[in-house]
Amino acid sequence: MVTSTHEASHRIFQERPEILTPVFDLLGVPMSAKASVAVLSADVTEIQPLERRVDTVLRVEPSDGDHFLLAVET
């Protein structure tokens, strides 16, 4: 069930992606200070009629590394 707390925890990452930096540090994932982060569609529906959604999907584009997608699930 979706709650306001659940939604707020994802809205924080969507609107303030810079707070991901300490999370990446804890995980040992290098993150450029000049990285570009974009919120993507969380719809992961397949051809078969089965709907799947991820809470938050971000595209991270470090200025000095490979781009990657980050899926955040509560």
Predicted model as a PDB file, atoms N, CA, C, CB and O in Angstrom, pLDDT in the B-factor column:
MODEL        1                                                                  
ATOM      1  N   MET A   1       0.834  -1.179   0.000  1.00 60.00           N  
ATOM      2  CA  MET A   1       0.000   0.000   0.000  1.00 60.00           C  
ATOM      3  C   MET A   1       0.882   1.246   0.000  1.00 60.00           C  
ATOM      4  CB  MET A   1      -0.951  -0.004   1.211  1.00 60.00           C  
ATOM      5  O   MET A   1       1.840   1.340   0.767  1.00 60.00           O  
ATOM      6  N   VAL A   2       0.557   2.176  -0.845  1.00 73.00           N  
ATOM      7  CA  VAL A   2       1.326   3.411  -0.948  1.00 73.00           C  
ATOM      8  C   VAL A   2       0.904   4.357   0.177  1.00 73.00           C  
ATOM      9  CB  VAL A   2       1.123   4.081  -2.342  1.00 73.00           C  
ATOM     10  O   VAL A   2      -0.281   4.601   0.402  1.00 73.00           O  
ATOM     11  N   THR A   3       1.905   4.875   0.868  1.00 83.00           N  
ATOM     12  CA  THR A   3       1.652   5.824   1.951  1.00 83.00           C  
ATOM     13  C   THR A   3       2.395   7.119   1.661  1.00 83.00           C  
ATOM     14  CB  THR A   3       2.084   5.238   3.325  1.00 83.00           C  
ATOM     15  O   THR A   3       3.245   7.164   0.772  1.00 83.00           O  
ATOM     16  N   SER A   4       2.080   8.159   2.398  1.00 85.00           N  
ATOM     17  CA  SER A   4       2.779   9.425   2.197  1.00 85.00           C  
ATOM     18  C   SER A   4       4.253   9.302   2.564  1.00 85.00           C  
ATOM     19  CB  SER A   4       2.123  10.533   3.021  1.00 85.00           C  
ATOM     20  O   SER A   4       5.097   9.950   1.946  1.00 85.00           O  
ATOM     21  N   THR A   5       4.575   8.479   3.564  1.00 82.00           N  
ATOM     22  CA  THR A   5       5.976   8.252   3.935  1.00 82.00           C  
ATOM     23  C   THR A   5       6.732   7.566   2.802  1.00 82.00           C  
ATOM     24  CB  THR A   5       6.066   7.406   5.219  1.00 82.00           C  
ATOM     25  O   THR A   5       7.861   7.938   2.482  1.00 82.00           O  
ATOM     26  N   HIS A   6       6.100   6.561   2.201  1.00 78.00           N  
ATOM     27  CA  HIS A   6       6.691   5.849   1.070  1.00 78.00           C  
ATOM     28  C   HIS A   6       6.957   6.812  -0.078  1.00 78.00           C  
ATOM     29  CB  HIS A   6       5.773   4.704   0.606  1.00 78.00           C  
ATOM     30  O   HIS A   6       8.058   6.826  -0.629  1.00 78.00           O  
ATOM     31  N   GLU A   7       5.978   7.606  -0.440  1.00 81.00           N  
ATOM     32  CA  GLU A   7       6.132   8.559  -1.541  1.00 81.00           C  
ATOM     33  C   GLU A   7       7.196   9.610  -1.230  1.00 81.00           C  
ATOM     34  CB  GLU A   7       4.796   9.242  -1.838  1.00 81.00           C  
ATOM     35  O   GLU A   7       7.986   9.976  -2.100  1.00 81.00           O  
ATOM     36  N   ALA A   8       7.214  10.092   0.009  1.00 83.00           N  
ATOM     37  CA  ALA A   8       8.196  11.119   0.398  1.00 83.00           C  
ATOM     38  C   ALA A   8       9.618  10.588   0.296  1.00 83.00           C  
ATOM     39  CB  ALA A   8       7.926  11.609   1.828  1.00 83.00           C  
ATOM     40  O   ALA A   8      10.524  11.318  -0.107  1.00 83.00           O  
ATOM     41  N   SER A   9       9.823   9.324   0.658  1.00 80.00           N  
ATOM     42  CA  SER A   9      11.178   8.764   0.601  1.00 80.00           C  
ATOM     43  C   SER A   9      11.708   8.721  -0.828  1.00 80.00           C  
ATOM     44  CB  SER A   9      11.197   7.359   1.203  1.00 80.00           C  
ATOM     45  O   SER A   9      12.918   8.804  -1.040  1.00 80.00           O  
ATOM     46  N   HIS A  10      10.828   8.593  -1.797  1.00 79.00           N  
ATOM     47  CA  HIS A  10      11.261   8.599  -3.196  1.00 79.00           C  
ATOM     48  C   HIS A  10      11.320  10.005  -3.766  1.00 79.00           C  
ATOM     49  CB  HIS A  10      10.331   7.745  -4.038  1.00 79.00           C  
ATOM     50  O   HIS A  10      12.189  10.306  -4.584  1.00 79.00           O  
ATOM     51  N   ARG A  11      10.427  10.850  -3.353  1.00 84.00           N  
ATOM     52  CA  ARG A  11      10.440  12.229  -3.834  1.00 84.00           C  
ATOM     53  C   ARG A  11      11.748  12.927  -3.448  1.00 84.00           C  
ATOM     54  CB  ARG A  11       9.234  13.004  -3.270  1.00 84.00           C  
ATOM     55  O   ARG A  11      12.262  13.762  -4.193  1.00 84.00           O  
ATOM     56  N   ILE A  12      12.280  12.570  -2.268  1.00 84.00           N  
ATOM     57  CA  ILE A  12      13.554  13.153  -1.828  1.00 84.00           C  
ATOM     58  C   ILE A  12      14.645  12.862  -2.851  1.00 84.00           C  
ATOM     59  CB  ILE A  12      13.960  12.602  -0.440  1.00 84.00           C  
ATOM     60  O   ILE A  12      15.368  13.776  -3.250  1.00 84.00           O  
ATOM     61  N   PHE A  13      14.783  11.590  -3.292  1.00 80.00           N  
ATOM     62  CA  PHE A  13      15.809  11.236  -4.271  1.00 80.00           C  
ATOM     63  C   PHE A  13      15.527  11.872  -5.627  1.00 80.00           C  
ATOM     64  CB  PHE A  13      15.902   9.718  -4.416  1.00 80.00           C  
ATOM     65  O   PHE A  13      16.456  12.255  -6.338  1.00 80.00           O  
ATOM     66  N   GLN A  14      14.263  11.985  -5.986  1.00 85.00           N  
ATOM     67  CA  GLN A  14      13.907  12.547  -7.285  1.00 85.00           C  
ATOM     68  C   GLN A  14      14.193  14.044  -7.351  1.00 85.00           C  
ATOM     69  CB  GLN A  14      12.440  12.287  -7.582  1.00 85.00           C  
ATOM     70  O   GLN A  14      14.652  14.547  -8.377  1.00 85.00           O  
ATOM     71  N   GLU A  15      13.924  14.749  -6.268  1.00 88.00           N  
ATOM     72  CA  GLU A  15      14.086  16.202  -6.274  1.00 88.00           C  
ATOM     73  C   GLU A  15      15.440  16.674  -5.747  1.00 88.00           C  
ATOM     74  CB  GLU A  15      12.997  16.828  -5.460  1.00 88.00           C  
ATOM     75  O   GLU A  15      15.856  17.794  -6.043  1.00 88.00           O  
ATOM     76  N   ARG A  16      16.133  15.840  -4.971  1.00 87.00           N  
ATOM     77  CA  ARG A  16      17.437  16.203  -4.411  1.00 87.00           C  
ATOM     78  C   ARG A  16      18.433  15.064  -4.619  1.00 87.00           C  
ATOM     79  CB  ARG A  16      17.311  16.541  -2.903  1.00 87.00           C  
ATOM     80  O   ARG A  16      18.910  14.492  -3.639  1.00 87.00           O  
ATOM     81  N   PRO A  17      18.762  14.716  -5.870  1.00 82.00           N  
ATOM     82  CA  PRO A  17      19.633  13.563  -6.118  1.00 82.00           C  
ATOM     83  C   PRO A  17      21.030  13.705  -5.514  1.00 82.00           C  
ATOM     84  CB  PRO A  17      19.758  13.340  -7.596  1.00 82.00           C  
ATOM     85  O   PRO A  17      21.742  12.711  -5.374  1.00 82.00           O  
ATOM     86  N   GLU A  18      21.428  14.915  -5.159  1.00 83.00           N  
ATOM     87  CA  GLU A  18      22.759  15.084  -4.563  1.00 83.00           C  
ATOM     88  C   GLU A  18      22.892  14.360  -3.228  1.00 83.00           C  
ATOM     89  CB  GLU A  18      23.060  16.560  -4.371  1.00 83.00           C  
ATOM     90  O   GLU A  18      24.006  14.074  -2.791  1.00 83.00           O  
ATOM     91  N   ILE A  19      21.774  14.062  -2.578  1.00 83.00           N  
ATOM     92  CA  ILE A  19      21.867  13.331  -1.314  1.00 83.00           C  
ATOM     93  C   ILE A  19      22.189  11.853  -1.533  1.00 83.00           C  
ATOM     94  CB  ILE A  19      20.562  13.466  -0.535  1.00 83.00           C  
ATOM     95  O   ILE A  19      22.373  11.111  -0.568  1.00 83.00           O  
ATOM     96  N   LEU A  20      22.258  11.423  -2.783  1.00 81.00           N  
ATOM     97  CA  LEU A  20      22.686  10.062  -3.078  1.00 81.00           C  
ATOM     98  C   LEU A  20      24.191   9.881  -2.880  1.00 81.00           C  
ATOM     99  CB  LEU A  20      22.304   9.695  -4.500  1.00 81.00           C  
ATOM    100  O   LEU A  20      24.652   8.754  -2.701  1.00 81.00           O  
ATOM    101  N   THR A  21      24.961  10.962  -2.910  1.00 83.00           N  
ATOM    102  CA  THR A  21      26.413  10.868  -2.812  1.00 83.00           C  
ATOM    103  C   THR A  21      26.871  10.095  -1.577  1.00 83.00           C  
ATOM    104  CB  THR A  21      27.013  12.252  -2.796  1.00 83.00           C  
ATOM    105  O   THR A  21      27.700   9.196  -1.715  1.00 83.00           O  
ATOM    106  N   PRO A  22      26.363  10.405  -0.351  1.00 85.00           N  
ATOM    107  CA  PRO A  22      26.798   9.610   0.800  1.00 85.00           C  
ATOM    108  C   PRO A  22      26.371   8.150   0.714  1.00 85.00           C  
ATOM    109  CB  PRO A  22      26.256  10.212   2.069  1.00 85.00           C  
ATOM    110  O   PRO A  22      27.054   7.269   1.237  1.00 85.00           O  
ATOM    111  N   VAL A  23      25.237   7.891   0.052  1.00 81.00           N  
ATOM    112  CA  VAL A  23      24.786   6.510  -0.123  1.00 81.00           C  
ATOM    113  C   VAL A  23      25.780   5.765  -1.008  1.00 81.00           C  
ATOM    114  CB  VAL A  23      23.357   6.464  -0.740  1.00 81.00           C  
ATOM    115  O   VAL A  23      26.180   4.644  -0.695  1.00 81.00           O  
ATOM    116  N   PHE A  24      26.178   6.396  -2.121  1.00 82.00           N  
ATOM    117  CA  PHE A  24      27.173   5.781  -3.003  1.00 82.00           C  
ATOM    118  C   PHE A  24      28.490   5.568  -2.267  1.00 82.00           C  
ATOM    119  CB  PHE A  24      27.399   6.651  -4.250  1.00 82.00           C  
ATOM    120  O   PHE A  24      29.134   4.534  -2.443  1.00 82.00           O  
ATOM    121  N   ASP A  25      28.899   6.537  -1.442  1.00 87.00           N  
ATOM    122  CA  ASP A  25      30.127   6.399  -0.657  1.00 87.00           C  
ATOM    123  C   ASP A  25      30.060   5.170   0.240  1.00 87.00           C  
ATOM    124  CB  ASP A  25      30.371   7.657   0.188  1.00 87.00           C  
ATOM    125  O   ASP A  25      31.019   4.402   0.318  1.00 87.00           O  
ATOM    126  N   LEU A  26      28.924   4.982   0.919  1.00 88.00           N  
ATOM    127  CA  LEU A  26      28.757   3.821   1.796  1.00 88.00           C  
ATOM    128  C   LEU A  26      28.831   2.504   1.027  1.00 88.00           C  
ATOM    129  CB  LEU A  26      27.428   3.910   2.533  1.00 88.00           C  
ATOM    130  O   LEU A  26      29.315   1.498   1.545  1.00 88.00           O  
ATOM    131  N   LEU A  27      28.345   2.523  -0.217  1.00 83.00           N  
ATOM    132  CA  LEU A  27      28.352   1.318  -1.043  1.00 83.00           C  
ATOM    133  C   LEU A  27      29.666   1.115  -1.782  1.00 83.00           C  
ATOM    134  CB  LEU A  27      27.223   1.373  -2.033  1.00 83.00           C  
ATOM    135  O   LEU A  27      29.862   0.094  -2.441  1.00 83.00           O  
ATOM    136  N   GLY A  28      30.577   2.098  -1.672  1.00 87.00           N  
ATOM    137  CA  GLY A  28      31.860   1.996  -2.367  1.00 87.00           C  
ATOM    138  C   GLY A  28      31.754   2.246  -3.857  1.00 87.00           C  
ATOM    139  O   GLY A  28      32.598   1.785  -4.625  1.00 87.00           O  
ATOM    140  N   VAL A  29      30.717   2.979  -4.277  1.00 80.00           N  
ATOM    141  CA  VAL A  29      30.516   3.313  -5.691  1.00 80.00           C  
ATOM    142  C   VAL A  29      30.992   4.748  -5.912  1.00 80.00           C  
ATOM    143  CB  VAL A  29      29.005   3.145  -6.115  1.00 80.00           C  
ATOM    144  O   VAL A  29      30.427   5.678  -5.337  1.00 80.00           O  
ATOM    145  N   PRO A  30      32.022   4.940  -6.738  1.00 78.00           N  
ATOM    146  CA  PRO A  30      32.504   6.297  -6.963  1.00 78.00           C  
ATOM    147  C   PRO A  30      31.466   7.155  -7.687  1.00 78.00           C  
ATOM    148  CB  PRO A  30      33.799   6.265  -7.762  1.00 78.00           C  
ATOM    149  O   PRO A  30      30.807   6.684  -8.614  1.00 78.00           O  
ATOM    150  N   MET A  31      31.323   8.393  -7.271  1.00 75.00           N  
ATOM    151  CA  MET A  31      30.341   9.302  -7.877  1.00 75.00           C  
ATOM    152  C   MET A  31      30.983  10.655  -8.084  1.00 75.00           C  
ATOM    153  CB  MET A  31      29.069   9.433  -6.994  1.00 75.00           C  
ATOM    154  O   MET A  31      31.483  11.266  -7.140  1.00 75.00           O  
ATOM    155  N   SER A  32      30.968  11.118  -9.313  1.00 74.00           N  
ATOM    156  CA  SER A  32      31.516  12.418  -9.647  1.00 74.00           C  
ATOM    157  C   SER A  32      30.625  13.528  -9.099  1.00 74.00           C  
ATOM    158  CB  SER A  32      31.679  12.558 -11.163  1.00 74.00           C  
ATOM    159  O   SER A  32      29.399  13.416  -9.134  1.00 74.00           O  
ATOM    160  N   ALA A  33      31.229  14.585  -8.600  1.00 71.00           N  
ATOM    161  CA  ALA A  33      30.458  15.733  -8.104  1.00 71.00           C  
ATOM    162  C   ALA A  33      29.717  16.423  -9.244  1.00 71.00           C  
ATOM    163  CB  ALA A  33      31.382  16.737  -7.393  1.00 71.00           C  
ATOM    164  O   ALA A  33      28.746  17.142  -9.007  1.00 71.00           O  
ATOM    165  N   LYS A  34      30.168  16.209 -10.479  1.00 77.00           N  
ATOM    166  CA  LYS A  34      29.546  16.849 -11.636  1.00 77.00           C  
ATOM    167  C   LYS A  34      28.584  15.920 -12.368  1.00 77.00           C  
ATOM    168  CB  LYS A  34      30.612  17.333 -12.594  1.00 77.00           C  
ATOM    169  O   LYS A  34      28.252  16.171 -13.527  1.00 77.00           O  
ATOM    170  N   ALA A  35      28.136  14.860 -11.720  1.00 78.00           N  
ATOM    171  CA  ALA A  35      27.231  13.903 -12.359  1.00 78.00           C  
ATOM    172  C   ALA A  35      25.880  14.541 -12.627  1.00 78.00           C  
ATOM    173  CB  ALA A  35      27.060  12.653 -11.486  1.00 78.00           C  
ATOM    174  O   ALA A  35      25.392  15.356 -11.844  1.00 78.00           O  
ATOM    175  N   SER A  36      25.294  14.162 -13.734  1.00 82.00           N  
ATOM    176  CA  SER A  36      23.947  14.593 -14.093  1.00 82.00           C  
ATOM    177  C   SER A  36      22.988  13.457 -13.740  1.00 82.00           C  
ATOM    178  CB  SER A  36      23.849  14.974 -15.620  1.00 82.00           C  
ATOM    179  O   SER A  36      23.256  12.300 -14.064  1.00 82.00           O  
ATOM    180  N   VAL A  37      21.877  13.775 -13.080  1.00 82.00           N  
ATOM    181  CA  VAL A  37      20.900  12.761 -12.680  1.00 82.00           C  
ATOM    182  C   VAL A  37      19.539  13.160 -13.229  1.00 82.00           C  
ATOM    183  CB  VAL A  37      20.850  12.599 -11.126  1.00 82.00           C  
ATOM    184  O   VAL A  37      19.112  14.301 -13.058  1.00 82.00           O  
ATOM    185  N   ALA A  38      18.855  12.230 -13.886  1.00 83.00           N  
ATOM    186  CA  ALA A  38      17.532  12.492 -14.452  1.00 83.00           C  
ATOM    187  C   ALA A  38      16.554  11.435 -13.950  1.00 83.00           C  
ATOM    188  CB  ALA A  38      17.581  12.503 -16.010  1.00 83.00           C  
ATOM    189  O   ALA A  38      16.898  10.255 -13.882  1.00 83.00           O  
ATOM    190  N   VAL A  39      15.352  11.845 -13.601  1.00 84.00           N  
ATOM    191  CA  VAL A  39      14.293  10.919 -13.199  1.00 84.00           C  
ATOM    192  C   VAL A  39      13.692  10.321 -14.467  1.00 84.00           C  
ATOM    193  CB  VAL A  39      13.192  11.641 -12.330  1.00 84.00           C  
ATOM    194  O   VAL A  39      13.333  11.048 -15.393  1.00 84.00           O  
ATOM    195  N   LEU A  40      13.584   9.001 -14.505  1.00 80.00           N  
ATOM    196  CA  LEU A  40      13.030   8.295 -15.656  1.00 80.00           C  
ATOM    197  C   LEU A  40      11.689   7.680 -15.289  1.00 80.00           C  
ATOM    198  CB  LEU A  40      14.004   7.209 -16.154  1.00 80.00           C  
ATOM    199  O   LEU A  40      11.299   7.665 -14.121  1.00 80.00           O  
ATOM    200  N   SER A  41      10.995   7.178 -16.287  1.00 78.00           N  
ATOM    201  CA  SER A  41       9.722   6.505 -16.055  1.00 78.00           C  
ATOM    202  C   SER A  41       9.947   5.258 -15.214  1.00 78.00           C  
ATOM    203  CB  SER A  41       9.038   6.141 -17.391  1.00 78.00           C  
ATOM    204  O   SER A  41      10.894   4.508 -15.450  1.00 78.00           O  
ATOM    205  N   ALA A  42       9.088   5.038 -14.241  1.00 73.00           N  
ATOM    206  CA  ALA A  42       9.192   3.866 -13.382  1.00 73.00           C  
ATOM    207  C   ALA A  42       8.345   2.707 -13.902  1.00 73.00           C  
ATOM    208  CB  ALA A  42       8.772   4.218 -11.964  1.00 73.00           C  
ATOM    209  O   ALA A  42       8.229   1.685 -13.227  1.00 73.00           O  
ATOM    210  N   ASP A  43       7.763   2.842 -15.069  1.00 72.00           N  
ATOM    211  CA  ASP A  43       6.935   1.795 -15.659  1.00 72.00           C  
ATOM    212  C   ASP A  43       7.838   0.752 -16.307  1.00 72.00           C  
ATOM    213  CB  ASP A  43       5.939   2.388 -16.699  1.00 72.00           C  
ATOM    214  O   ASP A  43       8.565   1.056 -17.253  1.00 72.00           O  
ATOM    215  N   VAL A  44       7.792  -0.480 -15.797  1.00 63.00           N  
ATOM    216  CA  VAL A  44       8.601  -1.561 -16.359  1.00 63.00           C  
ATOM    217  C   VAL A  44       7.715  -2.692 -16.891  1.00 63.00           C  
ATOM    218  CB  VAL A  44       9.575  -2.104 -15.300  1.00 63.00           C  
ATOM    219  O   VAL A  44       8.062  -3.870 -16.805  1.00 63.00           O  
ATOM    220  N   THR A  45       6.557  -2.298 -17.446  1.00 64.00           N  
ATOM    221  CA  THR A  45       5.611  -3.261 -18.004  1.00 64.00           C  
ATOM    222  C   THR A  45       6.239  -3.959 -19.211  1.00 64.00           C  
ATOM    223  CB  THR A  45       4.284  -2.561 -18.407  1.00 64.00           C  
ATOM    224  O   THR A  45       6.937  -3.328 -20.005  1.00 64.00           O  
ATOM    225  N   GLU A  46       5.990  -5.255 -19.343  1.00 64.00           N  
ATOM    226  CA  GLU A  46       6.496  -6.039 -20.463  1.00 64.00           C  
ATOM    227  C   GLU A  46       5.403  -6.226 -21.509  1.00 64.00           C  
ATOM    228  CB  GLU A  46       7.020  -7.405 -19.980  1.00 64.00           C  
ATOM    229  O   GLU A  46       4.278  -5.762 -21.320  1.00 64.00           O  
ATOM    230  N   ILE A  47       5.722  -6.898 -22.603  1.00 64.00           N  
ATOM    231  CA  ILE A  47       4.762  -7.129 -23.676  1.00 64.00           C  
ATOM    232  C   ILE A  47       3.559  -7.907 -23.162  1.00 64.00           C  
ATOM    233  CB  ILE A  47       5.423  -7.879 -24.837  1.00 64.00           C  
ATOM    234  O   ILE A  47       2.423  -7.590 -23.513  1.00 64.00           O  
ATOM    235  N   GLN A  48       3.795  -8.918 -22.338  1.00 70.00           N  
ATOM    236  CA  GLN A  48       2.691  -9.659 -21.754  1.00 70.00           C  
ATOM    237  C   GLN A  48       1.968  -8.736 -20.773  1.00 70.00           C  
ATOM    238  CB  GLN A  48       3.192 -10.963 -21.047  1.00 70.00           C  
ATOM    239  O   GLN A  48       2.592  -7.865 -20.167  1.00 70.00           O  
ATOM    240  N   PRO A  49       0.668  -8.921 -20.616  1.00 64.00           N  
ATOM    241  CA  PRO A  49      -0.106  -8.014 -19.762  1.00 64.00           C  
ATOM    242  C   PRO A  49       0.189  -8.191 -18.276  1.00 64.00           C  
ATOM    243  CB  PRO A  49      -1.579  -8.220 -20.005  1.00 64.00           C  
ATOM    244  O   PRO A  49      -0.671  -8.616 -17.504  1.00 64.00           O  
ATOM    245  N   LEU A  50       1.407  -7.862 -17.893  1.00 65.00           N  
ATOM    246  CA  LEU A  50       1.831  -7.933 -16.502  1.00 65.00           C  
ATOM    247  C   LEU A  50       2.492  -6.604 -16.174  1.00 65.00           C  
ATOM    248  CB  LEU A  50       2.806  -9.147 -16.244  1.00 65.00           C  
ATOM    249  O   LEU A  50       3.535  -6.263 -16.732  1.00 65.00           O  
ATOM    250  N   GLU A  51       1.891  -5.872 -15.285  1.00 67.00           N  
ATOM    251  CA  GLU A  51       2.413  -4.545 -14.954  1.00 67.00           C  
ATOM    252  C   GLU A  51       3.388  -4.643 -13.798  1.00 67.00           C  
ATOM    253  CB  GLU A  51       1.269  -3.575 -14.606  1.00 67.00           C  
ATOM    254  O   GLU A  51       3.097  -5.262 -12.775  1.00 67.00           O  
ATOM    255  N   ARG A  52       4.560  -4.021 -13.971  1.00 69.00           N  
ATOM    256  CA  ARG A  52       5.567  -3.947 -12.920  1.00 69.00           C  
ATOM    257  C   ARG A  52       6.039  -2.509 -12.842  1.00 69.00           C  
ATOM    258  CB  ARG A  52       6.761  -4.926 -13.188  1.00 69.00           C  
ATOM    259  O   ARG A  52       6.262  -1.861 -13.864  1.00 69.00           O  
ATOM    260  N   ARG A  53       6.188  -2.025 -11.644  1.00 76.00           N  
ATOM    261  CA  ARG A  53       6.689  -0.666 -11.454  1.00 76.00           C  
ATOM    262  C   ARG A  53       7.760  -0.663 -10.386  1.00 76.00           C  
ATOM    263  CB  ARG A  53       5.549   0.297 -11.078  1.00 76.00           C  
ATOM    264  O   ARG A  53       7.695  -1.397  -9.400  1.00 76.00           O  
ATOM    265  N   VAL A  54       8.745   0.184 -10.612  1.00 82.00           N  
ATOM    266  CA  VAL A  54       9.802   0.414  -9.644  1.00 82.00           C  
ATOM    267  C   VAL A  54       9.477   1.751  -8.996  1.00 82.00           C  
ATOM    268  CB  VAL A  54      11.246   0.403 -10.310  1.00 82.00           C  
ATOM    269  O   VAL A  54       8.942   2.641  -9.656  1.00 82.00           O  
ATOM    270  N   ASP A  55       9.792   1.906  -7.712  1.00 86.00           N  
ATOM    271  CA  ASP A  55       9.433   3.139  -7.019  1.00 86.00           C  
ATOM    272  C   ASP A  55      10.106   4.368  -7.631  1.00 86.00           C  
ATOM    273  CB  ASP A  55       9.803   3.030  -5.554  1.00 86.00           C  
ATOM    274  O   ASP A  55       9.438   5.370  -7.888  1.00 86.00           O  
ATOM    275  N   THR A  56      11.388   4.306  -7.863  1.00 87.00           N  
ATOM    276  CA  THR A  56      12.108   5.431  -8.463  1.00 87.00           C  
ATOM    277  C   THR A  56      13.183   4.889  -9.392  1.00 87.00           C  
ATOM    278  CB  THR A  56      12.735   6.349  -7.369  1.00 87.00           C  
ATOM    279  O   THR A  56      13.896   3.951  -9.036  1.00 87.00           O  
ATOM    280  N   VAL A  57      13.307   5.479 -10.595  1.00 88.00           N  
ATOM    281  CA  VAL A  57      14.369   5.129 -11.535  1.00 88.00           C  
ATOM    282  C   VAL A  57      15.086   6.421 -11.908  1.00 88.00           C  
ATOM    283  CB  VAL A  57      13.801   4.393 -12.815  1.00 88.00           C  
ATOM    284  O   VAL A  57      14.465   7.380 -12.364  1.00 88.00           O  
ATOM    285  N   LEU A  58      16.406   6.432 -11.707  1.00 88.00           N  
ATOM    286  CA  LEU A  58      17.220   7.607 -12.018  1.00 88.00           C  
ATOM    287  C   LEU A  58      18.300   7.225 -13.018  1.00 88.00           C  
ATOM    288  CB  LEU A  58      17.851   8.201 -10.733  1.00 88.00           C  
ATOM    289  O   LEU A  58      18.877   6.142 -12.920  1.00 88.00           O  
ATOM    290  N   ARG A  59      18.582   8.104 -13.981  1.00 90.00           N  
ATOM    291  CA  ARG A  59      19.719   7.925 -14.884  1.00 90.00           C  
ATOM    292  C   ARG A  59      20.829   8.810 -14.351  1.00 90.00           C  
ATOM    293  CB  ARG A  59      19.353   8.281 -16.387  1.00 90.00           C  
ATOM    294  O   ARG A  59      20.644  10.021 -14.224  1.00 90.00           O  
ATOM    295  N   VAL A  60      21.978   8.231 -14.039  1.00 87.00           N  
ATOM    296  CA  VAL A  60      23.115   8.963 -13.485  1.00 87.00           C  
ATOM    297  C   VAL A  60      24.194   9.032 -14.557  1.00 87.00           C  
ATOM    298  CB  VAL A  60      23.657   8.282 -12.175  1.00 87.00           C  
ATOM    299  O   VAL A  60      24.606   8.010 -15.106  1.00 87.00           O  
ATOM    300  N   GLU A  61      24.647  10.253 -14.848  1.00 88.00           N  
ATOM    301  CA  GLU A  61      25.647  10.462 -15.880  1.00 88.00           C  
ATOM    302  C   GLU A  61      26.856  11.180 -15.286  1.00 88.00           C  
ATOM    303  CB  GLU A  61      25.059  11.266 -17.059  1.00 88.00           C  
ATOM    304  O   GLU A  61      26.946  12.405 -15.367  1.00 88.00           O  
ATOM    305  N   PRO A  62      27.794  10.426 -14.685  1.00 84.00           N  
ATOM    306  CA  PRO A  62      28.994  11.070 -14.150  1.00 84.00           C  
ATOM    307  C   PRO A  62      29.797  11.715 -15.279  1.00 84.00           C  
ATOM    308  CB  PRO A  62      29.866  10.047 -13.384  1.00 84.00           C  
ATOM    309  O   PRO A  62      29.832  11.198 -16.396  1.00 84.00           O  
ATOM    310  N   SER A  63      30.438  12.837 -14.985  1.00 83.00           N  
ATOM    311  CA  SER A  63      31.222  13.517 -16.010  1.00 83.00           C  
ATOM    312  C   SER A  63      32.499  12.754 -16.326  1.00 83.00           C  
ATOM    313  CB  SER A  63      31.557  14.934 -15.567  1.00 83.00           C  
ATOM    314  O   SER A  63      33.116  12.984 -17.366  1.00 83.00           O  
ATOM    315  N   ASP A  64      32.902  11.847 -15.439  1.00 81.00           N  
ATOM    316  CA  ASP A  64      34.165  11.141 -15.632  1.00 81.00           C  
ATOM    317  C   ASP A  64      34.027   9.622 -15.535  1.00 81.00           C  
ATOM    318  CB  ASP A  64      35.168  11.617 -14.619  1.00 81.00           C  
ATOM    319  O   ASP A  64      34.956   8.936 -15.107  1.00 81.00           O  
ATOM    320  N   GLY A  65      32.866   9.098 -15.932  1.00 79.00           N  
ATOM    321  CA  GLY A  65      32.681   7.649 -15.841  1.00 79.00           C  
ATOM    322  C   GLY A  65      31.519   7.177 -16.682  1.00 79.00           C  
ATOM    323  O   GLY A  65      30.922   7.948 -17.434  1.00 79.00           O  
ATOM    324  N   ASP A  66      31.202   5.895 -16.548  1.00 86.00           N  
ATOM    325  CA  ASP A  66      30.110   5.302 -17.315  1.00 86.00           C  
ATOM    326  C   ASP A  66      28.762   5.711 -16.740  1.00 86.00           C  
ATOM    327  CB  ASP A  66      30.234   3.775 -17.334  1.00 86.00           C  
ATOM    328  O   ASP A  66      28.603   5.834 -15.526  1.00 86.00           O  
ATOM    329  N   HIS A  67      27.799   5.918 -17.622  1.00 88.00           N  
ATOM    330  CA  HIS A  67      26.437   6.230 -17.207  1.00 88.00           C  
ATOM    331  C   HIS A  67      25.784   4.956 -16.689  1.00 88.00           C  
ATOM    332  CB  HIS A  67      25.613   6.843 -18.381  1.00 88.00           C  
ATOM    333  O   HIS A  67      26.136   3.857 -17.119  1.00 88.00           O  
ATOM    334  N   PHE A  68      24.829   5.098 -15.763  1.00 89.00           N  
ATOM    335  CA  PHE A  68      24.122   3.922 -15.271  1.00 89.00           C  
ATOM    336  C   PHE A  68      22.739   4.325 -14.787  1.00 89.00           C  
ATOM    337  CB  PHE A  68      24.916   3.233 -14.140  1.00 89.00           C  
ATOM    338  O   PHE A  68      22.459   5.502 -14.556  1.00 89.00           O  
ATOM    339  N   LEU A  69      21.874   3.317 -14.638  1.00 88.00           N  
ATOM    340  CA  LEU A  69      20.537   3.512 -14.095  1.00 88.00           C  
ATOM    341  C   LEU A  69      20.535   3.044 -12.647  1.00 88.00           C  
ATOM    342  CB  LEU A  69      19.466   2.748 -14.934  1.00 88.00           C  
ATOM    343  O   LEU A  69      21.187   2.061 -12.298  1.00 88.00           O  
ATOM    344  N   LEU A  70      19.791   3.764 -11.809  1.00 85.00           N  
ATOM    345  CA  LEU A  70      19.663   3.398 -10.408  1.00 85.00           C  
ATOM    346  C   LEU A  70      18.185   3.216 -10.113  1.00 85.00           C  
ATOM    347  CB  LEU A  70      20.305   4.473  -9.469  1.00 85.00           C  
ATOM    348  O   LEU A  70      17.406   4.161 -10.241  1.00 85.00           O  
ATOM    349  N   ALA A  71      17.792   2.010  -9.720  1.00 85.00           N  
ATOM    350  CA  ALA A  71      16.413   1.734  -9.319  1.00 85.00           C  
ATOM    351  C   ALA A  71      16.362   1.723  -7.803  1.00 85.00           C  
ATOM    352  CB  ALA A  71      15.899   0.377  -9.912  1.00 85.00           C  
ATOM    353  O   ALA A  71      17.106   0.986  -7.156  1.00 85.00           O  
ATOM    354  N   VAL A  72      15.479   2.544  -7.235  1.00 82.00           N  
ATOM    355  CA  VAL A  72      15.333   2.642  -5.774  1.00 82.00           C  
ATOM    356  C   VAL A  72      13.992   2.023  -5.411  1.00 82.00           C  
ATOM    357  CB  VAL A  72      15.427   4.144  -5.269  1.00 82.00           C  
ATOM    358  O   VAL A  72      12.940   2.490  -5.849  1.00 82.00           O  
ATOM    359  N   GLU A  73      14.041   0.974  -4.611  1.00 79.00           N  
ATOM    360  CA  GLU A  73      12.833   0.263  -4.200  1.00 79.00           C  
ATOM    361  C   GLU A  73      12.752   0.275  -2.687  1.00 79.00           C  
ATOM    362  CB  GLU A  73      12.821  -1.194  -4.743  1.00 79.00           C  
ATOM    363  O   GLU A  73      13.729  -0.039  -2.007  1.00 79.00           O  
ATOM    364  N   THR A  74      11.590   0.639  -2.155  1.00 72.00           N  
ATOM    365  CA  THR A  74      11.425   0.704  -0.714  1.00 72.00           C  
ATOM    366  C   THR A  74      11.163  -0.664  -0.142  1.00 72.00           C  
ATOM    367  CB  THR A  74      10.303   1.647  -0.345  1.00 72.00           C  
ATOM    368  O   THR A  74      10.998  -0.805   1.070  1.00 72.00           O  
TER     369      THR A  74                                                      
ENDMDL                                                                          
END                                                                             
